[in-house]
Amino acid sequence: MELGDAEAVGVHDDHDGGVGARVVLAGHSYGGMVISEAAARNPAVRALVYVGAFAPAPGESAGQLSGKFPGSTLGEALVAYPLAAGGQEFRIAEEKFHHQFCADLDAGEAALMAATQRPVTERALYGELTVSEPGWRSLPSWFVFGESDRNIPVAALRFMAERAGSRGTREVAGASHAIAVSQPDAVAAAILDAARHVRG
């Protein structure tokens, strides 16, 4: 998973209309911003899973949430590139990527992730891209995150889970921001918990 991935898991139900499934949305990092907004606009979505992810309130940016508590070293690790249309995009400097993003993975896997990372825009992190009505206010949510996340401070992750009334929070000791890669069983367990709740 990169700086902002979001996935949908369908829990099939022959009696449900529309897409034919009750949907669990899972988002990693900035993907939490995406699922928070998308959930409020789609009645098929029945639960949310935040995987080392932002769970914003209206008007909050990813940058604001990341800076709300001490502990993030992401700003020091970013390299900025200007965009032709204005503004900037950011990548994590390759020499800092392993320590910053995935310290609990081996060096070879970290090097591959560093080389293939997708950039994120300044507007996405710090600008006006915010949610209007977050889905976690009306839908059950689950949280799984690493205790050693250097992108989003663990205090911020705990705060967002508590504020959202998390139905289940897994804080994995020693896990990095790349928790979906380093601790896939913990992430899968959180998603399965949400799916079981939705299936009823």
C-alpha positions in Angstrom: 0.0 0.0 0.0 1.2 3.5 -0.8 0.5 6.9 0.8 -3.2 6.7 -0.1 -4.7 3.4 -1.0 -8.3 2.5 -0.6 -10.0 -0.9 -1.3 -13.5 -2.2 -1.2 -14.5 -5.6 0.1 -18.0 -6.9 -0.9 -20.0 -9.0 1.4 -22.5 -10.6 -0.9 -26.1 -10.6 -0.1 -28.7 -11.8 -2.6 -31.4 -9.7 -0.9 -29.5 -6.4 -1.3 -30.1 -4.2 -4.3 -27.7 -2.0 -6.2 -24.2 -3.5 -6.4 -25.5 -6.8 -5.0 -23.3 -6.6 -1.9 -22.9 -4.8 1.4 -19.5 -3.1 1.1 -16.7 -2.7 3.6 -14.3 0.0 2.6 -10.7 -0.2 3.8 -8.3 2.7 3.4 -4.5 3.0 4.1 -2.9 6.4 5.0 -4.5 9.1 2.8 -6.9 6.5 1.6 -8.7 7.0 4.9 -9.7 10.5 3.7 -11.1 8.9 0.5 -13.2 6.2 2.3 -14.5 8.7 4.8 -16.0 10.8 2.1 -17.0 8.0 -0.2 -18.9 6.1 2.5 -21.2 9.0 3.2 -22.3 9.0 -0.5 -23.0 5.3 -1.1 -25.7 3.4 0.8 -24.0 0.1 -0.1 -21.2 0.9 2.3 -21.8 -0.6 5.7 -18.5 -0.4 7.5 -15.0 1.2 7.4 -11.6 -0.1 8.2 -8.8 2.4 8.7 -5.4 0.8 8.1 -2.8 3.2 9.5 -5.1 5.8 8.0 -6.5 9.3 8.5 -10.1 9.5 9.8 -10.8 13.2 9.4 -13.6 15.3 10.8 -15.1 18.0 8.4 -12.5 20.5 7.4 -9.5 18.6 8.7 -6.6 17.9 6.2 -4.2 15.0 6.4 -1.4 17.5 7.2 -3.4 19.0 10.1 -4.1 15.6 11.6 -0.5 14.4 11.2 0.7 17.5 13.0 -1.9 17.4 15.8 0.4 15.3 18.0 4.2 15.0 18.1 5.9 12.0 16.5 5.7 12.3 12.8 9.0 12.7 10.9 7.4 12.6 7.5 8.0 16.3 6.7 11.7 15.8 7.2 11.8 12.9 4.8 9.9 14.4 1.9 11.3 15.7 -1.3 9.2 18.3 -3.3 8.9 18.6 -7.0 7.0 21.5 -8.8 4.0 20.7 -10.9 3.4 22.3 -14.2 -0.1 23.2 -13.2 1.1 24.8 -10.0 1.8 23.6 -6.5 4.1 20.7 -5.7 4.1 16.9 -5.3 6.0 15.0 -2.7 7.9 11.7 -2.5 9.8 10.2 0.4 13.5 10.5 -0.3 14.7 7.1 -1.3 17.6 7.1 1.2 15.1 7.8 4.0 12.3 5.6 2.8 13.2 2.4 4.7 13.4 4.1 8.1 10.5 6.4 7.5 7.9 4.2 5.8 8.7 0.5 6.5 11.4 0.1 9.1 10.0 -3.4 9.9 10.6 -4.8 6.4 13.9 -6.0 5.0 16.1 -3.7 3.0 15.4 -5.3 -0.4 11.6 -5.0 0.0 12.0 -1.4 1.3 14.2 -0.5 -1.7 11.6 -1.8 -4.1 8.9 0.1 -2.4 11.0 3.3 -2.4 11.6 3.0 -6.1 8.0 2.4 -7.0 6.3 4.8 -4.6 3.6 7.1 -5.9 3.9 10.8 -5.2 1.3 12.7 -3.3 0.3 16.3 -4.0 0.7 19.2 -1.7 -3.0 19.9 -2.1 -3.9 16.4 -1.0 -1.8 16.6 2.2 -2.1 20.2 3.2 -4.6 21.9 1.0 -8.4 22.1 0.7 -9.0 18.4 0.0 -11.1 17.7 3.1 -14.2 15.7 3.8 -17.7 17.2 4.2 -19.5 14.5 6.2 -17.2 11.6 7.3 -18.7 8.1 7.0 -17.3 7.1 10.5 -20.0 9.4 12.1 -22.8 7.1 10.9 -21.1 3.8 10.1 -19.2 1.3 12.3 -15.4 1.5 11.9 -12.4 -0.6 12.8 -8.8 0.6 13.2 -5.5 -1.2 12.8 -2.2 0.6 12.9 1.5 0.3 13.9 2.8 1.5 17.2 6.0 2.6 15.4 4.3 4.5 12.5 6.5 7.5 11.6 4.2 9.0 9.1 1.1 9.4 11.3 1.9 9.7 15.0 0.5 6.8 17.0 -1.1 9.4 19.3 -3.1 10.8 16.3 -4.1 7.3 15.3 -5.4 6.5 18.8 -7.2 9.8 18.9 -9.0 9.2 15.6 -10.0 5.7 16.6 -11.4 6.9 19.9 -13.2 9.8 18.2 -14.8 7.5 15.7 -16.0 5.1 18.3 -13.9 2.3 16.9 -15.6 -1.1 17.2 -12.2 -2.8 17.3 -8.7 -1.2 17.5 -5.6 -3.2 16.8 -2.3 -1.4 17.7 0.5 -3.6 16.6 3.8 -3.3 18.6 6.8 -2.4 16.4 4.7 -2.1 13.2 5.5 0.7 10.7 3.3 2.7 8.4 3.5 -0.2 5.9 1.5 -2.3 8.3 -0.5 -4.0 5.4 2.8 -5.4 4.1 4.6 -6.1 7.4 1.6 -7.3 9.4 -1.0 -8.6 6.8 -2.6 -11.0 9.3 -3.5 -8.1 11.7 -4.9 -6.1 8.8 -6.9 -9.0 7.4 -8.3 -9.7 10.9 -9.6 -6.2 11.2 -11.3 -6.4 7.7 -12.8 -9.8 8.6 -14.2 -8.4 11.8 -15.9 -5.6 9.9 -17.2 -8.1 7.3 -18.6 -10.4 9.9 -20.4 -7.5 11.5 -21.8 -6.4 8.2 -22.9 -10.0 7.4 -24.7 -10.1 10.7 
